[in-house]
Amino acid sequence: MDYLESREVSALLFCFRWLLVNFKREFELDHLYPIWEALLSHAFCPDCHLFVCAAILHNNSALILDTKPEFDELIQMMNDLSGRISWEQTLVTAEALYHRLAEHPKRP
């Protein structure tokens, strides 16, 4: 998060589109159904949608940190992920991030 704050993108505006269209642009239609199922069933928590966003960022953190994009480049980079995000890896990572946070002694 420090890097995102240094680039003044801590508001995570690119996540807004993900949430607004329920990830329809990020995943192919056949791959979207398991994502929607997890979101609508609250598969591992009521805030599953936030963990899916976090998982997409986490799974692409090396790319983000290696290229160190500026604000507009980062938004473009996230938009360019459309159709290239693994739904399986995203759901596995989202649940793992949830459990990591749930087990943290100082969780919010």
C-alpha atoms as one frame of an Amber mdcrd trajectory, in Angstrom:
protein
   0.000   0.000   0.000   2.948   2.326   0.564   3.700   2.335  -3.158   0.093
   3.120  -4.048   0.027   5.953  -1.530   3.277   7.361  -2.949   1.617   7.500
  -6.378  -1.536   9.056  -4.910  -3.725   6.129  -5.961  -4.568   4.893  -2.484
  -8.227   5.652  -3.288  -7.966   2.658  -5.657 -10.125   4.280  -8.333  -9.506
   1.373 -10.716 -11.282  -0.920  -8.254 -14.405   1.212  -8.638 -14.957  -0.114
 -12.160 -14.408  -3.687 -10.979 -17.117  -3.294  -8.363 -19.455  -1.220 -10.529
 -19.725  -3.884 -13.213 -19.180  -6.893 -10.902 -15.940  -7.846 -12.661 -17.754
  -8.394 -16.013 -14.883  -6.805 -17.938 -12.113  -8.540 -16.052 -13.111 -12.170
 -16.632 -14.443 -14.103 -19.604 -18.135 -14.908 -19.222 -17.612 -18.626 -18.482
 -15.042 -17.699 -15.841 -17.230 -14.996 -14.390 -19.843 -17.395 -13.007 -17.606
 -18.809 -10.235 -16.629 -15.259  -9.283 -20.284 -14.215  -9.087 -21.154 -17.355
  -7.164 -18.499 -16.514  -4.574 -19.638 -12.887  -4.367 -23.349 -13.615  -4.124
 -23.037 -16.517  -1.714 -20.532 -14.675   0.479 -18.374 -17.785   0.000 -15.918
 -16.996   2.766 -17.137 -13.643   4.107 -19.739 -10.929   3.487 -17.048  -8.642
   2.032 -15.851 -11.171  -0.511 -15.905  -8.524  -3.278 -13.254  -6.486  -1.452
 -11.011  -9.506  -1.087 -11.390 -10.269  -4.802 -10.146  -6.730  -5.524  -7.282
  -7.213  -3.079  -6.449 -10.561  -4.676  -6.219  -9.036  -8.147  -3.828  -6.413
  -6.790  -1.869  -8.984  -4.793  -1.528 -11.338  -7.757  -0.195  -8.475  -9.873
   1.933  -6.787  -7.209   5.226  -7.894  -8.793   4.224  -6.281 -12.079   3.168
  -3.105 -10.285   6.310  -2.874  -8.176   8.672  -3.820 -11.030   7.318  -1.178
 -13.407   6.547   1.467 -10.765   3.846   3.127 -12.846   2.555   6.633 -12.248
  -1.125   7.210 -11.449  -2.458   7.166 -15.010  -0.159   4.304 -16.036  -1.366
   2.213 -13.099  -4.988   2.750 -14.032  -4.183   1.749 -17.619  -2.233  -1.283
 -16.383  -5.204  -2.450 -14.310  -7.585  -1.874 -17.242  -5.281  -3.893 -19.500
  -5.668  -6.920 -17.220  -9.204  -7.407 -18.545  -9.642 -10.940 -19.831  -6.210
 -12.024 -18.578  -6.963 -12.596 -14.901  -7.101 -16.172 -13.630 -10.399 -16.653
 -11.837  -9.088 -19.696  -9.959  -5.993 -17.922  -8.681  -8.063 -14.864  -7.800
 -10.530 -16.810  -5.654  -7.807 -18.833  -3.943  -5.826 -15.677  -3.175  -8.936
 -13.782  -2.020  -9.802 -16.489   0.484  -6.191 -16.752   1.665  -6.049 -12.974
   2.208  -9.304 -13.140   4.158  -7.974 -15.887   6.436  -4.693 -14.036   6.916
  -6.596 -10.934   8.010  -9.054 -12.922  10.151  -6.175 -14.526  12.047  -4.302
 -11.251  12.545  -4.342 -10.279  16.233  -4.883  -6.573  15.458  -7.503  -6.960
  12.763  -9.957  -4.095  12.331
